[in-house]
């Protein structure tokens, strides 16, 4: 099997997996499902981690409920464009090395880490 065939097969498998996951989150509400993974950090501490509500946010977003998505995890909703850019930069790092370098630079990593920390603290203090 040639390398290009291997890459395209991997791309197809990833695409199929993403579609299946999106369909699952579209049809099944994680808030009502016993099969949806629960946050261990929240179960142990009672605090919300940065990702708490992300499954509900994804379900709401896929169903066109932007208010529900915002209420479930506003930070992740706002971070989705950045996550898309980061995924794009990683996938096409050889084609766009400058973008990849910017996204993975120390200042970018520090800003993202501090933003996540601030979000975690604020959501637990306010709620």
MMTF fields as JSON, N, C-alpha, C and O atoms, coordinates in Angstrom:
{
  "mmtfVersion": "1.0.0",
  "mmtfProducer": "UNKNOWN",
  "numBonds": 507,
  "numAtoms": 508,
  "numGroups": 127,
  "numChains": 1,
  "numModels": 1,
  "chainsPerModel": [1],
  "groupsPerChain": [127],
  "chainIdList": ["A"],
  "bondAtomList": [4, 2, 8, 6, 12, 10, 16, 14, 20, 18, 24, 22, 28, 26, 32, 30, 36, 34, 40, 38, 44, 42, 48, 46, 52, 50, 56, 54, 60, 58, 64, 62, 68, 66, 72, 70, 76, 74, 80, 78, 84, 82, 88, 86, 92, 90, 96, 94, 100, 98, 104, 102, 108, 106, 112, 110, 116, 114, 120, 118, 124, 122, 128, 126, 132, 130, 136, 134, 140, 138, 144, 142, 148, 146, 152, 150, 156, 154, 160, 158, 164, 162, 168, 166, 172, 170, 176, 174, 180, 178, 184, 182, 188, 186, 192, 190, 196, 194, 200, 198, 204, 202, 208, 206, 212, 210, 216, 214, 220, 218, 224, 222, 228, 226, 232, 230, 236, 234, 240, 238, 244, 242, 248, 246, 252, 250, 256, 254, 260, 258, 264, 262, 268, 266, 272, 270, 276, 274, 280, 278, 284, 282, 288, 286, 292, 290, 296, 294, 300, 298, 304, 302, 308, 306, 312, 310, 316, 314, 320, 318, 324, 322, 328, 326, 332, 330, 336, 334, 340, 338, 344, 342, 348, 346, 352, 350, 356, 354, 360, 358, 364, 362, 368, 366, 372, 370, 376, 374, 380, 378, 384, 382, 388, 386, 392, 390, 396, 394, 400, 398, 404, 402, 408, 406, 412, 410, 416, 414, 420, 418, 424, 422, 428, 426, 432, 430, 436, 434, 440, 438, 444, 442, 448, 446, 452, 450, 456, 454, 460, 458, 464, 462, 468, 466, 472, 470, 476, 474, 480, 478, 484, 482, 488, 486, 492, 490, 496, 494, 500, 498, 504, 502],
  "bondOrderList": [1, 1, 1, 1, 1, 1, 1, 1, 1, 1, 1, 1, 1, 1, 1, 1, 1, 1, 1, 1, 1, 1, 1, 1, 1, 1, 1, 1, 1, 1, 1, 1, 1, 1, 1, 1, 1, 1, 1, 1, 1, 1, 1, 1, 1, 1, 1, 1, 1, 1, 1, 1, 1, 1, 1, 1, 1, 1, 1, 1, 1, 1, 1, 1, 1, 1, 1, 1, 1, 1, 1, 1, 1, 1, 1, 1, 1, 1, 1, 1, 1, 1, 1, 1, 1, 1, 1, 1, 1, 1, 1, 1, 1, 1, 1, 1, 1, 1, 1, 1, 1, 1, 1, 1, 1, 1, 1, 1, 1, 1, 1, 1, 1, 1, 1, 1, 1, 1, 1, 1, 1, 1, 1, 1, 1, 1],
  "groupList": [{"groupName": "UNK", "atomNameList": ["N", "CA", "C", "O"], "elementList": ["N", "C", "C", "O"], "formalChargeList": [0, 0, 0, 0], "bondAtomList": [1, 0, 2, 1, 3, 2], "bondOrderList": [1, 1, 2], "singleLetterCode": "X", "chemCompType": "L-PEPTIDE LINKING"}],
  "groupTypeList": [0, 0, 0, 0, 0, 0, 0, 0, 0, 0, 0, 0, 0, 0, 0, 0, 0, 0, 0, 0, 0, 0, 0, 0, 0, 0, 0, 0, 0, 0, 0, 0, 0, 0, 0, 0, 0, 0, 0, 0, 0, 0, 0, 0, 0, 0, 0, 0, 0, 0, 0, 0, 0, 0, 0, 0, 0, 0, 0, 0, 0, 0, 0, 0, 0, 0, 0, 0, 0, 0, 0, 0, 0, 0, 0, 0, 0, 0, 0, 0, 0, 0, 0, 0, 0, 0, 0, 0, 0, 0, 0, 0, 0, 0, 0, 0, 0, 0, 0, 0, 0, 0, 0, 0, 0, 0, 0, 0, 0, 0, 0, 0, 0, 0, 0, 0, 0, 0, 0, 0, 0, 0, 0, 0, 0, 0, 0],
  "groupIdList": [1, 2, 3, 4, 5, 6, 7, 8, 9, 10, 11, 12, 13, 14, 15, 16, 17, 18, 19, 20, 21, 22, 23, 24, 25, 26, 27, 28, 29, 30, 31, 32, 33, 34, 35, 36, 37, 38, 39, 40, 41, 42, 43, 44, 45, 46, 47, 48, 49, 50, 51, 52, 53, 54, 55, 56, 57, 58, 59, 60, 61, 62, 63, 64, 65, 66, 67, 68, 69, 70, 71, 72, 73, 74, 75, 76, 77, 78, 79, 80, 81, 82, 83, 84, 85, 86, 87, 88, 89, 90, 91, 92, 93, 94, 95, 96, 97, 98, 99, 100, 101, 102, 103, 104, 105, 106, 107, 108, 109, 110, 111, 112, 113, 114, 115, 116, 117, 118, 119, 120, 121, 122, 123, 124, 125, 126, 127],
  "secStructList": [7, 7, 2, 2, 2, 2, 2, 2, 2, 2, 2, 2, 2, 2, 2, 2, 2, 2, 2, 2, 2, 2, 2, 2, 2, 2, 2, 1, 7, 6, 6, 6, 7, 1, 1, 1, 7, 7, 7, 2, 2, 2, 2, 2, 2, 1, 1, 7, 7, 6, 6, 6, 6, 2, 2, 2, 2, 2, 2, 2, 2, 2, 6, 6, 7, 2, 2, 2, 2, 2, 2, 2, 2, 2, 2, 2, 2, 2, 2, 2, 2, 2, 2, 2, 2, 2, 2, 2, 2, 2, 2, 6, 6, 6, 6, 7, 2, 2, 2, 2, 2, 2, 2, 6, 1, 2, 2, 2, 2, 2, 2, 2, 2, 2, 2, 2, 2, 2, 2, 2, 2, 2, 2, 2, 2, 2, 7],
  "xCoordList": [0.835, 0.0, 0.887, 1.795, 0.617, 1.392, 1.045, -0.02, 1.972, 1.766, 0.539, -0.215, 0.323, -0.832, -2.138, -3.14, -2.132, -3.32, -3.579, -4.729, -2.508, -2.628, -3.191, -4.042, -2.722, -3.205, -4.67, -5.458, -5.045, -6.437, -7.355, -8.475, -6.914, -7.715, -7.887, -8.97, -6.829, -6.899, -7.863, -8.644, -7.808, -8.702, -10.162, -11.043, -10.401, -11.761, -12.256, -13.394, -11.42, -11.817, -12.085, -13.043, -11.253, -11.464, -12.759, -13.53, -13.004, -14.227, -15.461, -16.435, -15.422, -16.552, -16.764, -17.904, -15.695, -15.805, -16.412, -17.244, -16.004, -16.549, -18.038, -18.83, -18.415, -19.829, -20.667, -21.757, -20.17, -20.893, -21.041, -22.113, -19.974, -20.035, -21.023, -21.799, -20.996, -21.925, -23.368, -24.242, -23.623, -24.977, -25.413, -26.561, -24.501, -24.821, -25.176, -26.167, -24.383, -24.67, -25.889, -26.536, -26.209, -27.412, -28.662, -29.595, -28.677, -29.879, -30.007, -31.124, -28.902, -28.953, -28.484, -27.363, -29.362, -29.034, -28.191, -28.671, -26.947, -26.078, -26.64, -26.334, -27.456, -28.044, -29.019, -29.213, -29.63, -30.619, -30.081, -30.789, -28.861, -28.315, -27.437, -26.591, -27.656, -26.801, -25.475, -24.534, -25.398, -24.19, -23.187, -22.029, -23.615, -22.704, -21.665, -22.011, -20.404, -19.36, -19.605, -20.031, -19.334, -19.485, -18.101, -17.093, -18.071, -16.814, -16.341, -17.01, -15.187, -14.635, -14.228, -14.389, -13.706, -13.315, -14.535, -14.457, -15.66, -16.882, -17.429, -17.891, -17.381, -17.87, -17.064, -17.621, -15.756, -14.883, -14.922, -14.994, -14.874, -14.73, -16.032, -16.167, -16.987, -18.198, -18.023, -18.984, -16.825, -16.541, -16.676, -16.542, -16.945, -16.975, -15.576, -14.887, -15.168, -13.883, -14.102, -15.246, -13.059, -13.251, -14.15, -14.806, -14.178, -14.962, -16.359, -17.145, -16.682, -18.02, -19.08, -19.013, -20.029, -21.09, -20.783, -21.615, -19.603, -19.232, -20.104, -20.427, -20.483, -21.351, -22.738, -23.316, -23.27, -24.577, -24.488, -25.422, -23.355, -23.155, -23.163, -23.794, -22.462, -22.405, -23.781, -24.172, -24.518, -25.873, -26.765, -27.475, -26.726, -27.551, -27.16, -28.027, -25.869, -25.391, -25.818, -26.258, -25.688, -26.082, -27.587, -28.041, -28.354, -29.803, -30.259, -31.458, -29.317, -29.652, -30.054, -30.598, -29.799, -30.148, -28.918, -28.182, -28.703, -27.509, -27.549, -26.514, -28.723, -28.836, -28.466, -27.734, -28.974, -28.629, -27.149, -26.541, -26.568, -25.131, -24.345, -23.378, -24.758, -24.095, -24.194, -23.21, -25.36, -25.573, -24.813, -24.435, -24.593, -23.893, -22.393, -21.795, -21.777, -20.346, -20.007, -19.635, -20.147, -19.925, -18.484, -18.235, -17.547, -16.132, -15.822, -15.187, -16.269, -16.001, -16.712, -16.17, -17.913, -18.639, -17.841, -17.721, -17.304, -16.492, -15.149, -14.578, -14.654, -13.354, -13.43, -12.393, -14.625, -14.744, -13.99, -13.306, -14.081, -13.287, -11.784, -11.076, -11.303, -9.888, -9.533, -8.472, -10.415, -10.161, -10.115, -9.32, -10.963, -10.949, -9.625, -9.019, -9.181, -7.903, -6.751, -5.846, -6.787, -5.726, -5.703, -4.635, -6.888, -6.955, -6.455, -5.71, -6.862, -6.411, -4.888, -4.229, -4.34, -2.89, -2.159, -1.099, -2.716, -2.074, -2.136, -1.153, -3.293, -3.462, -2.599, -2.005, -2.533, -1.808, -0.52, -0.139, 0.148, 1.36, 2.483, 3.293, 2.556, 3.608, 3.291, 4.199, 2.028, 1.625, 1.624, 1.92, 1.284, 1.217, 2.066, 1.526, 3.372, 4.236, 4.205, 4.371, 3.997, 3.937, 2.709, 2.793, 1.57, 0.349, 0.545, 0.172, 1.126, 1.389, 2.314, 2.1, 3.333, 4.271, 3.587, 3.859, 2.714, 1.998, 1.056, 1.036, 0.28, -0.69, 0.004, -0.534, 1.182, 1.898, 3.03, 3.896, 3.026, 4.069, 3.829, 2.714, 4.866, 4.762, 3.751, 2.959, 3.739, 2.728, 1.285, 0.413, 1.048, -0.295, -0.681, -1.802, 0.239, -0.033, -0.299, -1.207, 0.474, 0.283, -1.068, -1.78, -1.426, -2.711, -3.869, -4.827, -3.791, -4.853, -4.942, -6.038, -3.803, -3.796, -4.351, -5.141, -3.95, -4.465, -5.961, -6.688, -6.421, -7.842, -8.652, -9.716, -8.15, -8.836, -8.869, -9.894, -7.76, -7.694, -8.659, -9.385, -8.67, -9.564, -11.027, -11.837, -11.364, -12.729, -13.128, -14.233, -12.24, -12.53, -12.79, -13.753, -11.942, -12.125, -13.408, -14.178, -13.646, -14.833, -16.125, -17.069, -16.186, -17.441, -17.74, -18.905, -16.713, -16.945, -17.214, -17.904, -16.687, -16.948, -18.35, -19.085, -18.711, -19.998, -21.153, -22.196, -20.977, -22.063, -22.031, -22.85],
  "yCoordList": [-1.171, 0.0, 1.243, 1.372, 2.136, 3.355, 4.309, 4.217, 5.224, 6.172, 7.042, 7.315, 7.488, 8.335, 7.573, 8.152, 6.265, 5.446, 5.289, 5.297, 5.146, 5.014, 6.293, 6.232, 7.447, 8.728, 8.925, 9.366, 8.607, 8.803, 7.837, 8.212, 6.605, 5.657, 6.148, 6.032, 6.693, 7.239, 8.428, 8.571, 9.271, 10.419, 9.977, 10.569, 8.951, 8.424, 7.874, 8.131, 7.127, 6.559, 7.642, 7.546, 8.658, 9.773, 10.499, 10.839, 10.739, 11.419, 10.616, 11.176, 9.314, 8.448, 8.471, 8.532, 8.424, 8.456, 9.775, 9.78, 10.891, 12.2, 12.27, 12.79, 11.76, 11.764, 10.912, 11.321, 9.741, 8.87, 9.545, 9.501, 10.164, 10.865, 12.03, 12.242, 12.785, 13.917, 13.429, 14.048, 12.339, 11.782, 11.313, 11.516, 10.69, 10.227, 11.417, 11.368, 12.48, 13.655, 14.418, 15.117, 14.3, 14.943, 14.27, 14.943, 12.94, 12.2, 11.917, 11.843, 11.758, 11.388, 12.532, 13.021, 12.949, 14.025, 13.452, 12.591, 13.904, 13.373, 13.594, 12.837, 14.624, 14.896, 13.795, 13.547, 13.137, 12.092, 10.683, 9.717, 10.543, 9.235, 8.681, 9.384, 7.427, 6.779, 6.355, 6.015, 6.374, 5.935, 7.059, 6.794, 8.305, 9.433, 9.443, 9.269, 9.646, 9.682, 10.809, 11.902, 10.532, 11.533, 12.08, 11.388, 13.321, 13.974, 13.495, 13.71, 12.847, 12.345, 13.495, 13.396, 14.576, 15.731, 16.28, 16.591, 16.398, 16.912, 15.93, 16.35, 14.65, 13.649, 13.663, 13.475, 13.884, 13.854, 15.173, 15.17, 16.307, 17.607, 18.398, 19.246, 18.121, 18.927, 20.191, 20.932, 20.445, 21.612, 21.228, 20.061, 22.239, 22.019, 22.179, 23.16, 21.222, 21.336, 22.197, 22.539, 22.556, 23.392, 22.732, 23.422, 21.408, 20.709, 20.318, 19.817, 20.539, 20.173, 20.898, 22.111, 20.149, 20.693, 20.624, 21.014, 20.134, 20.115, 19.154, 19.435, 18.037, 17.102, 17.703, 17.592, 18.339, 19.002, 20.16, 20.399, 20.886, 21.995, 21.492, 22.089, 20.399, 19.839, 19.376, 19.622, 18.705, 18.256, 19.454, 19.444, 20.474, 21.66, 22.351, 22.754, 22.488, 23.154, 22.395, 23.001, 21.091, 20.284, 20.333, 20.092, 20.645, 20.752, 22.195, 22.473, 23.119, 24.503, 25.31, 26.406, 24.791, 25.479, 26.233, 25.736, 27.43, 28.202, 28.682, 28.77, 28.985, 29.409, 28.251, 28.441, 27.058, 25.882, 25.569, 25.162, 25.756, 25.53, 26.52, 26.143, 27.788, 28.823, 28.514, 28.642, 28.113, 27.828, 26.581, 26.478, 25.649, 24.411, 24.618, 24.147, 25.323, 25.604, 26.744, 26.522, 27.955, 29.154, 29.242, 29.658, 28.855, 28.95, 28.068, 28.513, 26.823, 25.906, 26.365, 26.245, 26.883, 27.394, 28.511, 28.547, 29.413, 30.512, 30.015, 30.628, 28.915, 28.381, 27.499, 27.13, 27.158, 26.27, 26.778, 25.983, 28.057, 28.517, 28.311, 27.934, 28.554, 28.337, 26.853, 26.51, 25.983, 24.544, 24.097, 23.231, 24.685, 24.37, 24.82, 24.089, 26.019, 26.523, 25.628, 25.32, 25.216, 24.357, 23.004, 22.49, 22.437, 21.161, 21.328, 20.487, 22.41, 22.697, 22.825, 22.256, 23.58, 23.784, 22.463, 22.242, 21.587, 20.297, 19.393, 18.741, 19.36, 18.49, 18.955, 18.14, 20.26, 20.815, 21.51, 22.525, 20.965, 21.607, 21.693, 22.617, 20.758, 20.819, 21.85, 22.444, 22.06, 23.026, 24.453, 25.401, 24.599, 25.918, 25.933, 26.022, 25.85, 25.754, 27.012, 26.909, 28.183, 29.406, 29.41, 29.788, 28.993, 28.902, 27.901, 28.161, 26.768, 25.739, 26.283, 26.022, 27.032, 27.595, 28.624, 28.675, 29.43, 30.435, 29.762, 30.109, 28.808, 28.122, 27.377, 27.293, 26.845, 26.056, 26.821, 26.219, 28.134, 28.942, 29.022, 28.807, 29.327, 29.447, 30.509, 30.244, 31.701, 32.686, 32.184, 32.416, 31.502, 30.957, 29.934, 29.949, 29.057, 28.018, 28.642, 28.209, 29.641, 30.314, 31.021, 30.929, 31.72, 32.428, 31.439, 31.68, 30.344, 29.339, 28.72, 28.569, 28.362, 27.753, 28.71, 28.301, 29.966, 30.95, 31.184, 31.362, 31.185, 31.351, 30.197, 30.407, 28.99, 27.816, 27.874, 27.577, 28.252, 28.36, 29.434, 29.206, 30.594, 31.673, 31.254, 31.524, 30.598, 30.102, 29.127, 29.21, 28.222, 27.24, 27.924, 27.595, 28.86, 29.566, 30.385, 30.315, 31.15, 31.997, 31.202, 31.574, 30.127, 29.368, 28.698, 28.473, 28.373, 27.753, 28.781, 28.474, 29.988, 31.054, 31.631, 31.864, 31.857, 32.48, 31.516, 31.924, 30.265, 29.292, 28.858, 28.035],
  "zCoordList": [0.0, 0.0, 0.0, 0.821, -0.913, -1.006, 0.133, 0.744, 0.4, 1.491, 1.248, 2.183, -0.006, -0.3, -0.112, 0.309, -0.424, -0.193, 1.299, 1.739, 2.079, 3.52, 4.135, 5.023, 3.669, 4.179, 3.815, 4.651, 2.587, 2.192, 2.941, 3.286, 3.202, 3.964, 5.395, 5.969, 5.967, 7.313, 7.344, 8.284, 6.328, 6.246, 6.147, 6.77, 5.372, 5.234, 6.569, 6.96, 7.262, 8.552, 9.589, 10.356, 9.614, 10.551, 10.216, 11.114, 8.938, 8.51, 8.901, 9.403, 8.675, 9.041, 10.556, 11.018, 11.322, 12.785, 13.26, 14.168, 12.656, 13.03, 12.685, 13.47, 11.536, 11.135, 12.089, 12.488, 12.453, 13.382, 14.746, 15.35, 15.226, 16.514, 16.445, 17.376, 15.343, 15.193, 15.166, 15.775, 14.476, 14.442, 15.825, 16.221, 16.553, 17.906, 18.792, 19.52, 18.741, 19.564, 19.066, 19.845, 17.804, 17.284, 17.835, 18.272, 17.813, 18.181, 19.679, 20.192, 20.383, 21.793, 22.677, 22.542, 23.585, 24.516, 25.645, 26.382, 25.807, 26.859, 28.261, 29.181, 28.421, 29.74, 30.144, 31.334, 29.17, 29.453, 29.263, 29.547, 28.796, 28.458, 29.585, 30.137, 29.905, 30.909, 30.292, 31.01, 28.961, 28.267, 28.034, 27.711, 28.193, 27.99, 29.108, 30.277, 28.761, 29.806, 30.792, 30.418, 32.032, 33.093, 33.446, 33.308, 33.898, 34.243, 35.608, 36.619, 35.625, 36.893, 37.812, 39.028, 37.25, 38.053, 38.792, 39.98, 38.086, 38.699, 39.743, 40.805, 39.452, 40.404, 41.696, 42.778, 41.592, 42.769, 43.535, 44.764, 42.82, 43.493, 43.61, 44.492, 42.726, 42.679, 41.854, 41.647, 41.388, 40.544, 39.077, 38.707, 38.249, 36.808, 36.236, 36.518, 35.441, 34.742, 33.495, 33.196, 32.766, 31.569, 30.523, 29.742, 30.507, 29.503, 29.947, 29.142, 31.219, 31.701, 30.872, 30.672, 30.408, 29.569, 28.093, 27.273, 27.731, 26.31, 25.505, 24.351, 26.095, 25.377, 25.175, 24.093, 26.216, 26.095, 25.107, 24.342, 25.122, 24.192, 22.751, 21.878, 22.513, 21.164, 20.706, 19.565, 21.589, 21.254, 20.919, 19.913, 21.76, 21.529, 20.226, 19.45, 19.988, 18.774, 17.514, 16.538, 17.543, 16.382, 16.129, 15.01, 17.164, 17.025, 16.847, 16.892, 16.645, 16.376, 17.599, 17.461, 18.79, 20.033, 20.537, 21.39, 20.004, 20.359, 21.81, 22.47, 22.291, 23.69, 24.623, 25.593, 24.324, 25.122, 25.042, 26.032, 23.864, 23.701, 24.549, 25.211, 24.533, 25.324, 26.811, 27.539, 27.261, 28.676, 29.134, 30.301, 28.23, 28.595, 28.746, 29.713, 27.792, 27.877, 26.915, 25.762, 27.418, 26.596, 26.103, 24.971, 26.944, 26.576, 25.372, 24.416, 25.423, 24.312, 23.048, 21.95, 23.198, 22.034, 21.357, 20.132, 22.162, 21.615, 21.071, 20.17, 21.615, 21.214, 19.966, 19.416, 19.514, 18.35, 17.118, 16.473, 16.762, 15.603, 15.807, 14.873, 17.014, 17.306, 17.179, 16.657, 17.653, 17.545, 16.085, 15.721, 15.262, 13.825, 13.21, 12.426, 13.567, 13.056, 13.522, 12.746, 14.78, 15.308, 14.581, 14.25, 14.339, 13.615, 12.184, 11.681, 11.532, 10.172, 10.133, 9.263, 11.089, 11.142, 11.351, 10.765, 12.18, 12.429, 11.205, 10.853, 10.562, 9.39, 8.225, 7.52, 8.029, 6.882, 7.305, 6.723, 8.317, 8.848, 7.831, 7.895, 6.896, 5.882, 4.809, 4.227, 4.551, 3.533, 4.077, 3.35, 5.383, 6.008, 7.279, 8.381, 7.137, 8.319, 9.203, 10.418, 8.615, 9.431, 10.327, 11.496, 9.788, 10.596, 11.726, 12.87, 11.4, 12.414, 13.499, 14.683, 13.108, 14.084, 14.983, 16.183, 14.421, 15.223, 16.207, 17.388, 15.728, 16.58, 17.72, 18.823, 17.461, 18.46, 19.137, 19.772, 19.004, 19.636, 21.146, 21.621, 21.872, 23.325, 23.751, 24.655, 23.143, 23.533, 23.318, 24.154, 22.198, 21.937, 22.992, 23.501, 23.315, 24.312, 25.679, 26.389, 26.05, 27.344, 27.388, 28.388, 26.322, 26.279, 26.379, 27.114, 25.656, 25.7, 27.09, 27.631, 27.673, 29.005, 30.058, 30.908, 30.009, 30.963, 30.769, 31.745, 29.537, 29.258, 29.832, 30.414, 29.667, 30.208, 31.733, 32.346, 32.337, 33.791, 34.299, 35.267, 33.656, 34.048, 33.913, 34.799, 32.809, 32.582, 33.696, 34.232, 34.032, 35.068, 36.411, 37.103, 36.769, 38.037, 38.042, 39.0, 37.005, 36.95, 36.962, 37.659, 36.212, 36.17, 37.493, 37.819, 38.265, 39.556, 40.651, 41.623, 40.511, 41.479, 41.27, 42.23, 40.004, 39.683, 39.944, 40.455, 39.603, 39.789, 41.199, 41.611]
}
